[in-house]
Amino acid sequence: MMGSDEASDAPRLLHCASSNSAFRLSKVVSQIAAYHEAGHAFMAVYVGARVRSVTIDPDWDDGPDRFGDAQIEWPVDQFTARELCEKSIMVALSGPVAEMIHSGDPFHPGFVAEWAGDWSAAWELAATLHASEQRRLTYLEQMTAHLYQVMNRDDHWSALAAIVDHLLAHETLEGELIEDIVRTWLR
């Protein structure tokens, strides 16, 4: 979900949440959530955003039920409006793409209920780039395919998997650790 009621010179915050029913996480669901949130976190660092934190143990009382949460901060003065929009779309779709790569199932991110929040955020952002719904859909499908290729590279997937390992061990990670992990694998 997007939220930006702050002054234009303040960093913009992208809040990515994996929505689902409110039962406690099983080991398998935790792993899926870890890949999803690691996808958001990896892509945020990759495109130049700052990760505040990522968790697979979110508060259950501050909004929709979800299995994970990634808080992303954007240095708005470093990107044009179009670049910021495109990069935000990439981050929003990267959670579902990470799940697709992990599972081996190339689902359409607009048709999976658990990814509705991410798809909705990407759809709304893409509306500023493409007024036509058909062009917007085509753009988001092409972006999803592009993200699949980018994230499926061995070095990128290794960085993402390292984030997953840390999430499964600690449930919540601060941004500095995520940035260190990504830098280690992308040297």
matplotlib code that plots the C-alpha trace (Angstrom):
import matplotlib.pyplot as plt

x = [0.0, 1.2, 1.1, 2.5, 0.9, 4.3, 5.9, 7.4, 11.0, 10.4, 11.2, 8.2, 7.2, 6.0, 4.3, 4.1, 2.0, 1.1, -2.6, -4.3, -6.6, -5.7, -4.6, -1.0, 1.7, 2.8, 6.4, 5.4, 3.4, 6.3, 8.6, 6.3, 5.9, 9.7, 10.3, 7.5, 8.9, 12.5, 11.4, 10.2, 13.3, 15.8, 14.2, 14.0, 17.7, 18.4, 16.5, 17.9, 15.4, 16.1, 14.5, 13.5, 12.5, 11.0, 9.1, 7.2, 5.7, 3.7, 1.4, -2.0, -3.8, -2.9, -4.7, -5.5, -4.5, -1.2, 1.7, 4.5, 5.4, 8.2, 8.7, 10.5, 11.7, 12.3, 14.8, 12.3, 14.9, 17.0, 14.5, 12.2, 8.5, 8.4, 11.4, 10.0, 6.7, 8.4, 10.7, 7.7, 5.9, 8.9, 9.1, 5.3, 5.4, 8.7, 7.0, 4.7, 7.5, 9.7, 6.9, 6.5, 10.2, 10.3, 7.2, 8.0, 4.4, 4.2, 0.9, -0.5, -0.1, -3.5, -5.3, -3.8, -5.9, -2.9, -1.2, -4.2, -2.6, 0.6, -1.3, -3.6, -0.6, 1.1, -2.2, -2.7, 0.9, 0.8, -2.4, -0.1, 1.9, -0.9, -4.4, -5.7, -6.5, -5.4, -2.0, -1.6, -2.3, 0.2, 2.8, 2.3, 2.5, 5.7, 7.1, 6.3, 8.1, 11.1, 11.2, 11.1, 14.3, 16.1, 15.3, 16.0, 19.7, 21.9, 23.5, 20.2, 18.4, 21.3, 20.9, 17.2, 17.6, 20.1, 17.4, 14.9, 17.3, 17.7, 13.9, 13.2, 15.8, 14.9, 11.4, 12.2, 15.2, 16.4, 17.3, 21.0, 21.3, 19.3, 21.6, 24.7, 23.3, 22.5, 25.8, 27.7, 26.0, 26.1, 29.7]
y = [0.0, 3.5, 6.3, 9.7, 12.6, 14.0, 17.1, 16.7, 16.9, 14.1, 10.5, 8.6, 5.4, 2.3, -0.2, -3.7, -6.2, -9.8, -10.0, -13.2, -14.6, -14.1, -17.6, -18.0, -18.9, -22.5, -23.2, -23.5, -20.2, -18.5, -19.6, -18.3, -15.0, -14.8, -15.2, -12.6, -10.0, -10.7, -10.0, -6.6, -5.9, -7.1, -5.1, -2.0, -2.0, -3.0, 0.0, 2.5, 2.7, 2.3, -0.5, 0.5, -3.0, -6.2, -8.8, -12.1, -11.4, -8.2, -6.5, -8.0, -4.9, -2.1, -2.8, -5.7, -9.2, -10.0, -12.4, -9.9, -6.3, -4.4, -0.7, 1.0, 4.6, 6.5, 9.3, 11.3, 14.0, 11.4, 10.2, 11.9, 11.3, 8.7, 6.9, 6.9, 5.5, 2.7, 1.7, 1.6, -0.6, -2.9, -3.1, -3.8, -6.6, -8.2, -9.9, -11.9, -12.6, -14.0, -16.3, -17.4, -18.2, -20.0, -22.2, -22.6, -21.5, -18.5, -17.2, -13.9, -11.5, -10.0, -13.3, -14.4, -13.2, -13.0, -10.6, -8.3, -5.5, -5.6, -5.7, -2.9, -0.7, -1.4, -0.9, 2.5, 3.6, 2.5, 4.6, 7.7, 6.1, 4.6, 5.9, 3.1, 0.0, -2.3, -0.6, -0.5, -4.3, -5.0, -2.8, -4.6, -8.0, -7.0, -5.6, -8.8, -10.8, -8.5, -8.8, -12.6, -12.4, -10.0, -11.7, -15.2, -14.4, -16.6, -13.7, -11.9, -15.0, -15.9, -12.4, -12.8, -16.3, -15.0, -12.4, -15.3, -17.3, -14.3, -13.7, -17.3, -17.2, -13.8, -12.9, -9.1, -7.5, -3.9, -2.2, -2.0, -5.8, -6.2, -3.7, -5.5, -8.9, -7.5, -5.7, -8.9, -10.9, -8.2, -7.2]
z = [0.0, -0.7, 1.9, 1.4, 3.2, 4.2, 2.7, -0.7, 0.5, 3.0, 2.0, 0.6, 2.3, 0.4, 2.7, 1.2, 3.0, 2.3, 3.0, 4.1, 6.9, 10.5, 11.6, 13.0, 10.6, 9.9, 8.9, 5.3, 5.3, 7.1, 4.4, 1.7, 3.5, 3.9, 0.1, -0.6, 1.8, 0.8, -2.8, -1.8, 0.3, -2.3, -5.1, -3.0, -2.3, -5.9, -7.3, -4.8, -2.0, 1.7, 3.6, 7.1, 8.1, 6.9, 9.0, 8.7, 12.2, 11.7, 14.2, 13.8, 15.1, 12.8, 9.5, 7.3, 8.3, 6.7, 7.0, 6.4, 6.1, 4.4, 5.0, 2.2, 2.2, -1.1, -1.5, -3.6, -4.5, -6.3, -8.9, -11.4, -10.8, -13.5, -12.2, -8.7, -10.0, -12.1, -9.2, -6.8, -9.2, -9.4, -5.6, -5.3, -7.8, -6.6, -3.6, -5.9, -8.3, -5.6, -4.6, -8.2, -8.6, -5.3, -6.0, -9.7, -10.5, -12.9, -11.6, -12.9, -9.9, -10.5, -10.0, -6.6, -3.7, -1.3, -3.7, -4.2, -2.1, -4.2, -7.5, -6.4, -5.5, -8.8, -10.7, -9.1, -9.7, -13.3, -13.9, -13.8, -16.6, -18.7, -18.6, -20.8, -18.7, -21.5, -21.8, -18.0, -17.9, -20.7, -18.9, -15.6, -17.2, -19.0, -15.8, -14.0, -16.7, -16.5, -12.8, -13.1, -15.3, -13.0, -9.8, -11.2, -11.9, -9.7, -7.8, -7.3, -6.1, -3.8, -2.2, -1.8, -0.4, 2.2, 3.3, 3.5, 5.7, 8.1, 8.1, 9.0, 11.8, 13.2, 11.9, 11.7, 10.0, 10.0, 6.8, 7.4, 7.6, 4.3, 2.6, 3.8, 2.6, -0.9, -1.2, -0.2, -3.1, -5.7, -5.6]

ax = plt.figure().add_subplot(projection="3d")
ax.plot(x, y, z, "-o")
ax.set_aspect("equal")
plt.show()
